[in-house]
Amino acid sequence: RECLLVGGRAEFQPPPSCVKPCETPDHLQGTLDVSECDKNCVPGDRDCTCIVKCAAGNFRVDGGQEGEKPCVATSHGPMHTDLPICLPKCVKPEDQFGSLNTKKCASCLANRRCDCDLSCYTKASKKGALNGKKKCEFIPGSKDKSAAAEWAPADGNGPNGVPQCLPPIIIKVDDARTKKPLNGVTIVISVPYASGSGLRRPI
C-alpha cells in the first residue's frame, strides 16, 4: 500500500475489504445439477446467483425448490442454502408384449419404499434377472454424470434388471378358403430326439 499524507499525518492506504465467497454446492452423488454455480458469489450480491436443479433423470422429493439460490451468510460461513433433494426413479417396466406380469409393480424412487413384484407368464430366460420382488437401487453419479437407478432383487440375490420373458408361441389355424379359424384342430409340436436324428418326439 502507498504511504499518503492525510491531515498532516502519514498513513498507509486502507487495506482491501475481503469477503469469502460461497463455494459451489455439492452435487450429492450426481443427483443435483450445479453446473451454473461456479460464479464465486458473495453474500449480499443479488446480481450473482447460482441455479441448482435436479440432474437429468432425477426428481425433486424434498428440500427447496429448483432454481436460483443466492449466496447468504450463515453461522457455518457463506453458502447457497435451501437446496432441493432429488432422487432417480425406476420406471414401471413394459410388459414385453404380454409375457411379463407387471400388475404388482409401479414406478419407484431409488432407496425408497417400493412395491414391485415381477414374474413371467411364460418362462424367464436363465441369463436374465429372476422372477420375484424388486427394489429400486441407487447408482451414484458425479458432477458430470447424473445419478441413476435400476431394478434389483429385493433380497439381494441374483442379477439386477427385469426378467426377460420368452415370448409365447401363438399358432392360428385358418381355413385356406374362408380365412376363418378352424375349430377342433389338434396341434402337435415335436423336436428331434438327438442332434442329427431323423426321429422326433412330441413336446
C-alpha positions as CSV (number, residue, x, y, z in Angstrom):
1,R,0.0,0.0,0.0
2,E,1.2,3.6,-0.6
3,C,2.0,5.9,2.2
4,L,0.0,9.1,1.9
5,L,-0.1,12.4,3.8
6,V,-3.6,12.6,5.4
7,G,-4.4,15.6,7.6
8,G,-0.8,16.3,8.3
9,R,-0.1,12.6,9.1
10,A,1.5,9.9,7.1
11,E,-0.8,6.9,6.7
12,F,-0.9,3.8,4.6
13,Q,-3.8,3.4,2.3
14,P,-6.6,1.3,4.0
15,P,-6.4,-2.5,3.4
16,P,-8.9,-4.1,1.0
17,S,-12.2,-5.4,2.4
18,C,-12.2,-9.1,1.7
19,V,-15.3,-11.3,1.8
20,K,-15.2,-15.1,1.5
21,P,-17.4,-16.3,-1.5
22,C,-19.8,-19.1,-1.4
23,E,-18.5,-22.5,-2.5
24,T,-20.2,-24.4,-5.3
25,P,-22.9,-26.6,-3.7
26,D,-22.2,-30.4,-3.6
27,H,-23.8,-32.4,-6.4
28,L,-24.8,-35.0,-3.8
29,Q,-23.6,-38.1,-5.7
30,G,-24.9,-36.8,-9.1
31,T,-28.5,-36.0,-8.0
32,L,-28.1,-32.2,-8.4
33,D,-27.0,-30.2,-11.4
34,V,-24.8,-27.4,-10.1
35,S,-23.1,-26.6,-13.4
36,E,-24.4,-23.0,-13.2
37,C,-23.0,-22.3,-9.8
38,D,-19.2,-21.7,-10.4
39,K,-19.5,-17.9,-10.0
40,N,-17.8,-17.1,-6.7
41,C,-20.9,-15.2,-5.4
42,V,-20.6,-13.3,-2.1
43,P,-23.3,-12.7,0.5
44,G,-25.5,-9.7,-0.4
45,D,-24.7,-9.6,-4.1
46,R,-28.2,-10.1,-5.5
47,D,-26.9,-9.9,-9.1
48,C,-24.9,-13.1,-8.6
49,T,-26.9,-16.3,-8.1
50,C,-26.4,-19.9,-8.9
51,I,-29.0,-22.1,-10.4
52,V,-29.5,-25.5,-8.8
53,K,-31.8,-28.1,-10.3
54,C,-32.3,-31.9,-10.3
55,A,-29.8,-33.7,-12.5
56,A,-31.2,-35.3,-15.7
57,G,-33.3,-38.3,-14.8
58,N,-33.7,-37.2,-11.1
59,F,-36.8,-35.9,-9.5
60,R,-37.3,-33.5,-6.5
61,V,-38.6,-35.3,-3.5
62,D,-37.9,-32.8,-0.7
63,G,-36.0,-29.7,0.3
64,G,-36.2,-26.3,-1.5
65,Q,-37.5,-25.7,-5.0
66,E,-35.3,-25.9,-8.1
67,G,-34.0,-22.5,-9.4
68,E,-31.8,-19.6,-8.3
69,K,-30.0,-19.9,-4.9
70,P,-28.4,-16.6,-3.7
71,C,-25.3,-16.7,-1.5
72,V,-26.2,-15.9,2.1
73,A,-24.1,-15.6,5.3
74,T,-24.8,-18.4,7.8
75,S,-23.2,-19.5,11.1
76,H,-21.3,-22.0,9.1
77,G,-20.0,-19.4,6.7
78,P,-21.3,-18.1,3.3
79,M,-23.2,-20.7,1.3
80,H,-26.1,-21.4,-1.1
81,T,-29.0,-22.6,1.0
82,D,-32.4,-24.2,0.6
83,L,-31.3,-26.7,-2.0
84,P,-33.6,-29.3,-3.4
85,I,-33.3,-33.0,-2.6
86,C,-33.6,-35.2,-5.7
87,L,-33.5,-38.9,-6.5
88,P,-33.6,-41.0,-9.6
89,K,-36.5,-43.2,-10.5
90,C,-37.1,-46.8,-11.7
91,V,-39.9,-46.7,-14.2
92,K,-42.5,-49.4,-14.3
93,P,-41.3,-52.0,-16.9
94,E,-43.1,-52.7,-20.2
95,D,-45.0,-56.0,-20.2
96,Q,-42.9,-57.4,-23.1
97,F,-45.8,-58.0,-25.4
98,G,-47.9,-59.5,-22.6
99,S,-45.3,-62.0,-21.4
100,L,-44.3,-60.1,-18.2
101,N,-46.8,-59.7,-15.3
102,T,-46.4,-56.0,-14.2
103,K,-49.7,-55.7,-12.4
104,K,-48.0,-55.7,-9.0
105,C,-45.4,-53.1,-9.9
106,A,-45.3,-49.3,-10.0
107,S,-42.6,-46.8,-10.7
108,C,-40.4,-46.3,-7.6
109,L,-37.8,-43.8,-6.3
110,A,-34.3,-45.1,-5.6
111,N,-33.7,-46.2,-2.0
112,R,-37.3,-45.5,-1.0
113,R,-40.1,-48.0,-0.1
114,C,-41.1,-49.9,-3.2
115,D,-43.8,-52.4,-4.0
116,C,-42.9,-54.3,-7.1
117,D,-43.2,-57.9,-7.9
118,L,-42.4,-59.1,-11.5
119,S,-42.9,-62.5,-13.0
120,C,-43.1,-64.0,-16.4
121,Y,-46.4,-65.5,-17.6
122,T,-44.3,-67.8,-19.8
123,K,-40.7,-68.6,-18.8
124,A,-37.9,-66.4,-17.8
125,S,-34.6,-66.5,-19.6
126,K,-31.9,-68.2,-17.5
127,K,-29.4,-65.4,-18.5
128,G,-31.5,-62.5,-17.1
129,A,-33.0,-61.3,-13.8
130,L,-35.1,-63.6,-11.8
131,N,-38.9,-63.5,-11.1
132,G,-39.8,-62.0,-7.7
133,K,-39.9,-58.9,-5.6
134,K,-37.8,-55.9,-6.7
135,K,-36.3,-52.8,-5.2
136,C,-35.1,-49.6,-6.9
137,E,-31.4,-49.5,-6.4
138,F,-29.5,-46.2,-6.4
139,I,-26.5,-45.8,-8.7
140,P,-24.3,-42.9,-7.7
141,G,-23.2,-40.3,-10.2
142,S,-20.7,-37.4,-10.2
143,K,-20.6,-33.8,-11.1
144,D,-20.6,-34.6,-14.8
145,K,-22.7,-37.8,-14.7
146,S,-26.2,-37.9,-13.3
147,A,-27.2,-40.4,-10.7
148,A,-29.3,-43.3,-12.0
149,A,-31.4,-46.2,-10.7
150,E,-32.2,-49.8,-11.8
151,W,-34.4,-52.6,-10.7
152,A,-32.7,-55.1,-8.4
153,P,-33.7,-58.2,-6.3
154,A,-35.3,-57.1,-3.1
155,D,-33.4,-59.8,-1.2
156,G,-30.1,-59.0,-2.9
157,N,-29.9,-62.5,-4.6
158,G,-29.5,-62.6,-8.3
159,P,-28.6,-60.2,-11.1
160,N,-30.1,-56.7,-11.4
161,G,-32.7,-55.9,-14.1
162,V,-36.1,-57.1,-15.2
163,P,-36.9,-60.7,-16.1
164,Q,-36.5,-61.4,-19.8
165,C,-39.5,-63.5,-20.6
166,L,-39.5,-66.0,-23.5
167,P,-42.3,-64.9,-26.0
168,P,-45.3,-67.2,-26.2
169,I,-45.9,-69.3,-29.3
170,I,-49.1,-68.2,-30.9
171,I,-50.5,-70.6,-33.6
172,K,-53.6,-69.8,-35.6
173,V,-55.2,-72.3,-37.9
174,D,-57.4,-70.8,-40.6
175,D,-59.5,-72.2,-43.4
176,A,-57.4,-71.6,-46.6
177,R,-60.5,-70.5,-48.5
178,T,-62.6,-68.5,-46.0
179,K,-59.7,-67.4,-43.7
180,K,-61.9,-68.2,-40.7
181,P,-60.5,-70.1,-37.7
182,L,-60.9,-73.8,-37.7
183,N,-62.4,-75.5,-34.6
184,G,-61.4,-78.8,-33.1
185,V,-57.9,-78.8,-34.5
186,T,-55.1,-80.7,-32.6
187,I,-51.6,-79.3,-32.9
188,V,-48.6,-81.4,-32.1
189,I,-45.2,-79.7,-31.8
190,S,-42.2,-82.1,-31.9
191,V,-38.4,-81.8,-31.6
192,P,-35.6,-84.2,-32.6
193,Y,-34.6,-86.9,-30.1
194,A,-31.0,-86.0,-30.6
195,S,-28.9,-83.8,-32.8
196,G,-28.9,-85.0,-36.4
197,S,-31.5,-87.6,-35.6
198,G,-34.4,-88.1,-38.0
199,L,-36.7,-89.3,-35.2
200,R,-38.8,-86.7,-33.4
201,R,-40.7,-86.6,-30.1
202,P,-43.7,-84.5,-29.2
203,I,-43.4,-81.8,-26.6
